[in-house]
Amino acid sequence: MLTKRIIPCLDIKDGRTVKGTNFVNLKDAGDPVELARIYAGEGADELVFLDITATVENRKTLLHLVDRVAHAINIPFTVGGGIGSVADVSDLLQAGADKISVNSSAVRNPELVAGLSQEFGSQCIVVAIDTRYTYGQHRVHTHGGRKATELETVAWAQRVNELGAGEILLTSMDADGTKNGFALEITSRISQSVSIPVIASGGAGTMEHFYDVFTTGHADAALAASIFHFKEIAIPDLKSYLLKKNLPVRF
C-alpha cells in the first residue's frame, strides 16, 4: 500500500487564510506564510493553496503570495484559483508551485487538461472537483461552489482521468467545514473508478475520519483546513494514530 498523505489546505481570500462551512460564512484563520511554515515543520506531506475568489473576481492567482509561501516550505506545493492557460501555469511554477489545480477552467474547456498535461507533465496537473448532492445526483460545481453544472461527478472524474490529469482533489460541499466526516460514498466511488490518486477534502473533524476515508473511502490523500488551522488536531499526532492503525504514513 502506498503511503497515505496528510495535506493541510490554505483557502486564501484578500491575502489571508480563511475557513467557512459549506463554502460560506468565512472567518479569518491566520497568515498563510506562517501557517505554511508551521505545517511543513510538523510533517505535512504536501500543502494546497487555493485562491478561492480568483475565478469569481476574474483575476489571476496572487503570485507574490505564492512566491512567499514557496520560500517558507520544503514540501510539495499545489496552487489553484483563476488558472486558465499555459501562461498562468508557467507563471505559478516559476513562482514556486510544484503542481497546479484547475477547476472551473477545466469544466469550461476540458481540453485544457490535456494541453496542460502535455505541456508540463501529468504529475503537475491536479483537477479539483467541487461536488454537491442535488436532485438525486452528485453534481460538479464551479466558481468556488457558486455555480452548479450538469456534470455528474463520477463521470467527470473519469473524463479528466482520461484527459491526462495526474490527480483529483475531490471536495464535498455538503461535508465542507461540518467536521462530521468525509463524504465516504462519493469518495469511494471515484477512487475506485479512476487510475490516478484521489485527495479527499471536506468534513474532517476527528482522527477517525481520516482512517475512514483511507479505508472505506479508498482515498490516497486527505486534505483538511480548520482542524489544523485552529489546532484541534496536530499533524504528528494524526500520523501516529494512523500508524498505530496499520496505515502507512511518512514521518
Beta strands, then each sheet from edge to edge (+ up, - down):
strand 1: 5-13
strand 2: 16-21
strand 3: 24-30
strand 4: 47-51
strand 5: 77-80
strand 6: 99-102
strand 7: 125-134
strand 8: 137-142
strand 9: 147-152
strand 10: 167-172
strand 11: 198-201
strand 12: 221-224
sheet 1: 3+ 2- 1+ 4+ 5+ 6+ 7+ 8- 9+
sheet 2: 3+ 2- 1+ 12+ 11+ 10+
end
